Amino acid sequence: MTTTQTRPLTPYQVRRYSRHIIMPQVGSIGQRKLLDAKVLIVGAGGLGSPIAIYLTLAGVGTIGIVDFDAVDVTNLQRQILHYNDDIGTPKVESAVATLKAYNPDTVVITHEEPLTSDNAFEIMKDYDIIVNGADNFAARYLVNDAAYLSNKPLVDGSILLFDGMTTVFKPGQGCYRCLFPTPPPPGEVPSCAEAGVLGMLPGLVGTIQATETTKLILDVGESLSGRLLLIDALDMDFRTVKLRRNPECPLCGDNPTVTELIDYEIFCGVAVTGD
């Protein structure tokens, strides 16, 4: 996904990432790919927390975070980027402090603003991979459309109650609209704030998203592209179903009707927010 840095790893980096470097799938070349990678995470909430933490620990060189919410006491049941003392603090500020404590070498770029049709392309343009941690349909369709139109891979995930799902959309190999061409009517599917979510579930799904992102950077293994991983944590059941590009998809199909970003609040009937 990235151009590997030509400079050698420092002695400190060799020691810090030694458990990666001894892996044949990573090695020193792979670790340098991670150090050169730039990943944008949409949302610093339940999913964004484990995604950001594990990518930072892995040595991803640049992590961007889009979020405009402040830490609320209700977030602390699941959002491990934030602490009790962070209540009232902008999530991006809390995220930077936590990630820098884990790995001071990672560059964390904050975008403390709503992701909109007006700024999505500008925010995404300098990143290699987009990872979606948003929790509502307006944001999900916006991130999907902007990533596809920017020709960038999207690592997607969602959670509710005990259920989670995640997949990878590579350019030209399908998108979120192939799966869900249109959003459900407003109010038909509850949000986490309305229905709840098991506190550990975003850790499970977000860690899978971080793993898929790392595999894309390293260009190893089989990604979830073309597959949807469904997780039922209540029965601890994991199921994978095949996804195929839909030729009738309004975005990535043979005759697309969505060729630019639209007003997603009107499209979905809800405001664009993070988790």
N, C-alpha and C positions, 0 to 999 in steps of 0.2 A: 504493500500500500504506500510505502514511503521510500525515499531515497536514503540508503543507509549512510550514516555519517562515516567519513573517512578517518577521522581522528580515533586513536585507540581508546579503549576504556581506561579510566584511571585505576590505580590500585584499590582505591576505596570502592569504586563501582564494581570491580571484579569480585571483591569480597562481599559487598552488599547483595549482588545479584548472582552469587555463586550457585545457588540451587537452580537457577534458570540456566546458567552457562553450561553446567554439566549435563543438561538435557540435550539429546541429539536433535530434538525438534526446535531448539532455541539456539544454544551456543552463543558465542560472542557476537556473531553477525545478527542473530535474532534479537539479542538484547540491544544492540545499537539501533535496530529498526524500531524497537519500543521507545528508546530514548528520542528518536527523531519524530515519532508519531504525534499527530495533533487530533484530539478527539473532542467533539462538542457533546455535552450532556444537557438535554432539555429537562429541567426540573431538578431541584436539590432536595427532594422529598424522600418518600419511601424507597422507590427504585433508584433514584439518583444517588442516594447515600452509599449503598454497597458498590454500585458501579464506580463512583468516583474514588472511593477508598481503595478498592482492589486494583484499579488501573494506576493509581498513584503508587501503591506499594510495588506494583510490577515494574515501575520505572518509565511509564509513559511520560514523554517529555513535556507535553503541553496539553492541559485540560481546560476546556472552556465550559462554563456553567451559566445557563440561562435560567433566571428565577427572579421574581420581583416581590415574593412574599416575605413576611417576617416570621420568625420562629414563634409558634404557639404551643401552649402546654399540651394540646391534643396531639401534636406531632411527635412528642417524645416517646410514645408507645412503640414507634417503629423507625423513626428517622435518625439513624445512628451517626449522621454527620453533626448532630446538634446535641447540646447539653442543657441541663436545667438553667444554668446561668446565662444561656443564650436567648432565653425567652424575651421577645420584643426586638431582638437584633435581626437585621436583614439576613435571610438565609445564605446569600452569597458571601457575606462577611463571616458568618459562622463556618461556612464550608471552607473558605480559605484558611482560617485558623486551624481547623482540624486537619486538613490535607497537608499543610505546611509542617504540622507537628509529626505527621507520619513520614513525610519525605520532603525536606526543604529544597531539594533540587528540582522538583516538578514546578513548572510554570503554570500558575492557575490564573486564567483570564476570566473575569466576571462580566456578565451582561445583565445588569440589574434593571430589567425592563421586560414588559410582556413581549413574547415573540408574536409578531404580526405579519400580515402580508406586505407591509411596507419595509420591514427591516430583516425579514428572514434570510433573503439571499445575501445581504451584506454581512450578517452575523455568521452564516455558514461558510462563506467563500474561502476562508483560510484553513478550514479543517478537512481532515482526510475521511473521517467517519462520523456519522451522526448517531447518537444513542437517545432513544426516546424514553423519558421517564415521566411524561405528563399523564394526568389522570382524567382527562375529559375528551369528548369526541372532537370538539373544535380544535383543540391543540393537536390531537392525533392526526386529523386530516391535514392540518396546516403543515406539520412536520413532515408527513409523508409526501405531500405534493412538492414542498420546497426541496426536500432531499432528492426526489426523483428528477425534478427539473434542473437541479444543480449537478446531476450525474454523480451523486455520492451514495455509498451504501448506507442503509439504515438498519440499526439493530433495535428491534421493537419489543416491548413488553407491556403487560398490563396485569392488574391484580384486583380482586374483589372477594370479600369473605374468605373462603379457604381455597379459592380458585385462581390460577395464574396461567398465562400463556406468553410465549415468546417465539420470535422468528427473526430471520434476516432477509431484508429485501436488497438484492444487488441490482444495480442499474441494468435494465433490459430483461430482468428475470422476474417480473411481477412486482406488485406493490400492495399497500394496504387496501386500496380500492378494488383490487381483484378479489379480495376476501369479503370486504364490506363496501359495495359500490356507493351506498348512501347511508347516512347515520340513522339510528332509530329515532322515532318521534321523541321530542323533549319530554323527560320525565319517565320514559319507559324503562330505561336502564339506570339504576341508582348509582351514585358515586360512592366512593369510600366513606365520605363524610355522612352520607345518608344511610348506607347499609352496613358499613364497618369493614374492617379487614384484619385478619390475624397478624399480629405484630411481627412474627417471624417470616411471613410469606414474602414480603418484598426483599428480604435478605436472600431467600432462595432464588427467586426469579432474577433479581438484580445481579446476583453472582453468576448466573448463567449468561446474562447479557454481557457482563464483563469478560467472561470466558470467550464468548463468540467474538467480541471486539478484538481481543488479544489474538485469536486465531486468524482473523482477517489481517491484522497488522503483520503477523508472522507468515501468512500465506501457508498455513499447515492444516491438515485434517479436513474433515467434511463439515462445512458450516450448516446452519439450519436454513440456509437459502433453499426454497422449494419445499420446506417442511414447517409445520406448525407444531410446537411442543405444548401440549395441554397438561396442566398439573392440577390434580385434585389432592390437596394436602390433607383433607379430612380422612380419605381412604389411603393416602400416600400412593396414589396411582399416577404414573407418567405414561402419556400416550402421544404418539406422533402421527399426524395425518399429513398427506401430501398436499402441497400447494402448487398450482400451475398458473402461469401467466394467462390471464383471461383476454382473449382477442377482442372481446367487447368492452374491456375496461375503459372507462371514460378518461383515464389518465395515461396508461401505458399500453392501451390496446392498439389495434390496427388503424382505427379511425378516431383518435382522441378528440374529445370535446372540451377537456380541461387542459388548456395550454398556457395558462398563467394563474397566479394566485388570486383567490377570490375573497369575498367577505365571509369568513368562516363562522362568525357569530350568527349571521343571518342563516347560513347554510345549515348549522346545527341547532340554532336556537339557544345557545349557551355562551357564556363568556369564556375567552381563552385564558386559562390559568395553568399553574404548575400544581404538583401534589403538595 
